[in-house]
Amino acid sequence: MKLSTTLLIALAALAVTISLHLIPDMDPSVLMAFRWITVGAFCAYGWSRNALTTWILISMLIGFEVGVDMGKAAKDFDVLSSIFIQLIKTVVGPLLFSTLVIGIAGQSSGKQMGRIAVKAFAYFLTATTIALVIGLLAINFTQAGAGIQQQDGEKVTLPASDLTVKIDKKKNDAQFIYGEKMVTVKPPDFKLDWKYTVLHSFPENTAKMVYEGAVLQIVIFSLLFALGLRQVDEHHRKTMIHWCEALSEVMFKFVGIIMYFAPFAVGGALASTIGDKGLGVMINLAKLLGTLYLALFVFILVVFIPVLFFFKIPIRNFLRAVYEPASLAFATASSEAALPQAMTAMEKFGVPRKIVSFVLPTGYSFNLDGSTLYLALASMFCIQAAGLTEVFTWDKQLILMATLLLTSKGVAAVPRASLVILTATVLQFGIPEWPIAIILGVDALMDMGRTCINLVGNCLASAVVARWEGEFDDEMANQL
């Protein structure tokens, strides 16, 4: 692909700046000037490119430079990432509800599609479970989030006689009072008790579950609602499905609007993190990014390749078929943008239209392998960053993974929608949300890889179901 002139200038400026930093005893003011010249060159490229993903990447450079130059003063820029996270929280309930109801109640009648649906969902469940396991093992091996732990305020040492504790049983919190200062401590909602976990999974009040962002309750409510909706008259069912489709479309657009704020959030998060914790946190982000792509590569070797061999799907021709839609998904970080192209490619590959039209759209809600693997990584990164590894032992991590297995089924096929599920799940388990702001620094780079795997996984699922049904056209597949 031909590089634009503005990009070549920006890359040249970056090369010069890196070279100057390798020269010993270089004047710091000169180095800072060249860094800002490089940032300006990339901003000029972003202006000519005018793409959201490009600006997110450029905002990482800006945030990095602001954090390095301003130091501790840059910590206040975390307000930008906090605003973004709060906006993301507002989408959780409506987006989960609408996508799950459409995915379950919106399918055609069971006799014709029942067998295909059972086989498709069996594959979906198996693939996403393996993705969670690989993600969990990878992040526990690399420990990408270890050592970041945020220190909230200064440490205070004082005699016990100067400390007063007030416990409010109604509010379920404790107030620690020393001198003129007061700290309120509220225990997390998540308790490591199986009875509490099971009970807390079922909703008691729809308004309350949406207000609290209780994502597992929302999922179960949506499943029951969808099953009930399938049993009502066709007229009422279509009315509700159309309403859910409208709600879903609005939420997609709402997420799209929120994402325009993402460059400011990413820049603010990176500036605040580097300013507060220094350049050492970049090692953690590099580890996280490397862990994701390593885990995705392992997932391809462990799942995609054996499945292609087992179901006797021609590997080289399959790769040719999915290359263009996968490239589009990687570049745009949106598997939805590549859906029409993917459906056409799989039909040309020999998968019947009735299977493609069911498996691919359904897979966009229930078989997002890359996003599921990412959620396992990101949630454990938050635990490690907050210093809660000892609390979340393997059995508790498995509870978290089981929750993600359900909640990830509501991830929409829009750019960076995984943040919605990550934020909701982290809050439900009493994990601090501030590490999410750190993840924002490399989320755009991670989103490209996981979205590409999402698309390839769904294309493979359609071919598997077609072969399983005995309707895969080998002659068409071998013609590619």
N, C-alpha and C positions, 0 to 999 in steps of 0.2 A: 504494500500500500504506500502511495506517495505521501511523504511527510510535507506538511505545510511549511511555509517560510517562517512564520511566527514560532512554530514548534522547534524548528531547527535553531533559531536564534536563542530560544529559551534553553534548549539542551546545551548549546555552546556556552551560554552564560553559566549554566550549572557546572559544566566541566571545568571552566576557568576558576569558579569559586572553590570547587573541591581541590583543585591543584594548589591554589593559594593557601588553603588551610593545611596542606601538607608541608609548607615551608616553615621551618622553625623561626621563632622570634618575630613573627609577622605582626604588624601593628593591628591591634584589635579593632580600631575604628575603621581601618581599611577593609578588614574582613567583614565587618557588619555592613559597610556600604555595598560591597559586592553581593552579600547575601540578599539585601533588599533589591538590588538591581535584578538579581535572578528571580526573585518573587514577582517583581514588576513585569519581567519578560513573560513569565508563565501566566500572569493576569491578562496580558495582551493576547496570548494564545487562547485563554478561556473566553475572552470577549469575542474573538473570531469564531470559536467553536460553538459557544452558546449551548452547552449541554450540562444537565444537572450533575451527572457523574463526574464530568471534567472539573466542574467548580468544587465539588466535594474533595477531589484529590488536591486541587490548588489550595483549598482552605486548610488542608493539612500542612502545607508548606508555610502558609501565613501564620497558623497557630503555632507551629514549631518555632518560627522566628520570633514571634511575640513572646512566647514563653522563655526563650533563651535570653532575649534582650531585657525584658522587664523583671524577670525573676519572680520573687514572692508577690510582687504587685500584680502579676497576671492571674493570681489565684481567683480574683473576683470575676473573671470571665466565665467561671463555671455556671453563672446564672443563665447563660445562653443554652447550655446543654440541659439545665434543669427545666427551662421553659419547654424545650423540645420533648423531654421525657414526659412532662405533665400533659402535653398535647397528645402524645402517643397513648397515654392511659385512657383518654376519653374515647378511643376507638375500640377498645377491647371488647366490651359487651356487645354492641351492635354488629361488629364485624364477625365475631365468632358465631353469634346466633344466626345471622342471615346466611353465611356460607355453609354452615352445617345443615340447616333446614333445607336449603336448596339442594345440597349434595345428597340428602337422604330422601326427602319427600318429592323432589323434582324429577326423579328418574321415572322412566316409563314402566309400565306394568310388569309384574314379576315373572310371568310364565315365559315370555320370550327372552327377557334379559336376565332372568334369575340365575341360570347356570353361569353365564358370563360374569355376572356381578359377584357370585360366590368365589369364583376362581380369581377374579381381579383383586378382590379384597383380601383373599388369602395371600396373594403375592405382595400386596401393599403392606400388610401387617408384618410379613416375614422380612421384607427389605428394610422397612423403617426400624424394626427392632434391631436388626444387625447394625444399621447405621448408628443407633443410639449406643450400642455396646462398643463399637469401634471408637466413637467420639469419647466415651467415658474412659476407655483404656488409654487413649492417646493423651488426653489432658492430664490424667493421673501420672502418666509416664514423664511428660515434659515439665509438669508443674509450672506452666506458663504464668500463672497469676501469683505465685508465691513471692513474698517479699515486698509487696506493694502496700500492705496494710496501712490505712489512713489513720493518722492520729488526730482525734477530735479534741482540740483545745490543749492546754498545758496540763502537765501532771501536777497534782497537788498532794502534798504530804502534810497531815495535820493530826493532832491528838484525837482519839475517839470521842473525848468529852466535848469537842467543838463541833461534832457532826450530829445533826438531827435528822431522823428518818420518819417520814409520815407515809403511812400505807393507806390507800383508798381502795377498799374491797369492791366498791361499786364500779369504779373506773378501771379496776385491776391494774393499778400503777403504784409506783413508790416515788416520793420526792425526797431527795437528799439536799439538805440545807446546811451550808457552812458559811458563816459570816453573812454577807449581803447577797451571796450567790445561791442559786437553787437549780438543781438538775432533776428533771423528771424522767424516770426510767419506766418504760412499758414493755413487758415481755412480749416476744413475737407470738402471733396467732398460731403458728404451727407448733404443735407439741409432738414429741416423739413417742406417741402412744397410738397403737393400731386402732383402738376403738374411736379415739378422737378423729384420727385420719379418715376412717370410713364414714363416720357421722358427718364430718365437715365436708365430705364430698357431695352430699345431697342438699339441695337448696331448701330453705324454709320460707324465703321471701324474695320474690323476683327483683324488687327495687333494691333490697339490701345487697343481693349478690352482685348487681351491676354497680352499685355505689362502692362496694368494697373491692371490686375487681376480682371476685372469687372465681377464677377462670375454670376450675374443675366443676364447680356448681353450674356455671353457665353452659359448659359442654353437656353435662348430664341433662339439664333442663331442655337444651336444644334437641338432644337425641329423643327424649320422651315426647317433646312437642312435635317433632317430625314424624315419629311413629304414629302418634294420634292423628296427625294431619293426613296421613295416608289412608286412614280408615273413614274419613268423612266423605260427603258427596263430592263429585267431581267439580261442581260449580264452586263450592266453598274452598276446596283444595286449590284450584287454580287462582282464586282470588288472593289467598294467603301467600301462595308461591310468587305471584306477581308482585305482591307487596314486599316480600323478602328480597326478590330480585332488585326491586327499586331501592330498597334500603341498602343492599349490598353495593349497588352501583354508586349510590351517594357516598358510602363509606370509602369505596375505592378513590373517588374524586377527593374526598376529605383527606385521605392519606396522601394523595398526590399534592394537595395544597400544603400539608404539613411538611412534606419532603422539600419544598422550596426553602424552608427554614433550616434544613439539614446542613448546608455549608457553614452557616453561622454557628450551629451547634457543634459541628466537628472542630472548627477552628477554635471556638471557645473552650471546648473540652481539652484539646491538645495543649493549648496555651496554659490553661489552668493546671493541668497535670504536670507539664514540664516545669512550669514556674514554681509549683509547690514541691515536687518530688525530684526535680532535676532530670538530666538526660538518661538516668538509669532506667526509667520506666519504658524507654524506647526498646530496651532489651526484652522486656516482658511482652510488648506489643509485637515485636518481631517473632518471638517464640510462639505467640498465639497464632499469628498469621501462618508461620511455618507449620505449626501443629495441624491447622485446618487443612492445608493443601496436602500434607503428608497423609492425614487421615482419609481425605477424599481419594487419594491415589490408592491407598490400601483397600478402600471400599470397592474401587473399580476392580482390583485384582481378586478380592475375596468374593464379590457378588456378581458384578457384570460379566466378567470373563467366564466363570464357571457356568452361569446361567445360559450364556450364548452357546457354550459347548454342549450342555446338557440337553437343551431344546433344539439343537442342531440348526441354529440360526447362523447363516454365513457372516462371520465377523467383519471381514474387509468390506463387504457390500453394506452391512449395517452402519459401519462408520462413515461410509460415503453418503448414505441416506441422511444421517443425522448431523453431518458436518456443518451445513449451512445454518439450520435452525439453532444448533448448539452455539455456533459462533455469534449469531445474533443475540442469543440469550446472554452469553458472556459479556458482549460489548455493551448491551443496554441494561444488564442486571435485572431483566424482566422476562420471565418465561412466558408471561401472557402475551408479550409483543411477538414472540416467536410461535405462538400456538397455531395460527393458520398455516404457516409454512411447514410446521412439524406434522400436522394432520395430512397435508398434501404429500409430504415426503414418505410417510408411513403407508399411505395408500399405494403409492408407486412401488414401494418395497414389497408389496404383496399382502398387506393386512386389510381385510374387508372393511368397508366404510362403517358398517354397523358396530364393529368392534372399536375402531378408531374413535368414532364419535362418542362412544360411551367411556372407554378407558382413559383417554387423554384428558378430557375435561374433569372427570371424577378424580383422576390422579392428581390434578392440580390442587385438590383439597386434601386428599388422603394419602398421597404417595410422594411427598417432597423429601427425597432421601438426603439431599445436600442440606436443606434447611433443618431437618431433624438432627443430623449429625452436628451442625453448627450450634443448635440449641443445647445439646449435651456439653459441647465444649464451652460455650459462653456462660452457661449457668455454673459450671464447675470453676471457671475462671473467676466469677464473682465470689464464690465461696473461698477460693484460695486467696484472692486479693484482700478479702475482709478478715482473713485469719481464722476462718471457721472450719478448717479441714478436720480438726480433732472432733468437732461436734458432728459433722456429717461423715460418719464412718460408712463402710461399704453398704451396710443394710439400709441406712438412710439415703445414700446415693441411689440405691435401687428404687426406693419409694419415689424419689425425685424423677428418675428416668421413666417410671411407670406413669407418673403424672404427665410428663412431656409427651409420652406416646399417645395420650389422649388429646392433650391441648394442641399438639402440633398439627392435628388434623384440621384445625381451623385456620392455618396459615394461608393467607390469600396469595395469589401469584402476582403480586405487585412488588416493586423494588423495596427492599428493606422492611417488609411487613413482619419479618421474623422478630424485629425489635418489639412489636406489640406483644407477642407471646412471651418473649424473654422477660420483659418488664413485669407482666402480670404474674408469671410463675415465680420469679424472684421475690416479689412482694408477698405472695401467698405463703412462701416458706420462711418468711422472716429474715431473708437475706438482704443486707443493705443494697440500695440501688445505685450508689455512687460509682461502683466499678463499671456500670453500663456506660457512663460518660467516657471512661477510658477506652472502652471497646469501640466507641463511635469513631475514634481516631483512625482505625483501620477497617471499619465496617464496610466501606465502599469496596475495598479490595477483596474482602472476604465474600461479599455479596455476589461478585462476579463468578467466583468459583462454585459456590453452592447453588446458584441459579442454573448454571450450565449442567451440573449433575442432576438437578431436579428434572430438567427437560429430557436429558438422555435416559434417565430412569423411567420416565413415563412412556417414552418411545419404546424402550425395551419391554415394558410391561404389556403394551399393546401387541407386540410381536409374540410374546410368551403366551398370552391368552389365545391369540389366533392359532398358534401351534397346538396348544392344549385342546382347543376345540376342533382341530383337524381341518382348519380353514385357511392355513397359511399357504400362500402361493409361491412355491419355490422357484417356479419359472420366472416370475416377475422379479423376485429377489436377485436371481443370478444374472439378470439382464443389466443391472446397475454397474 
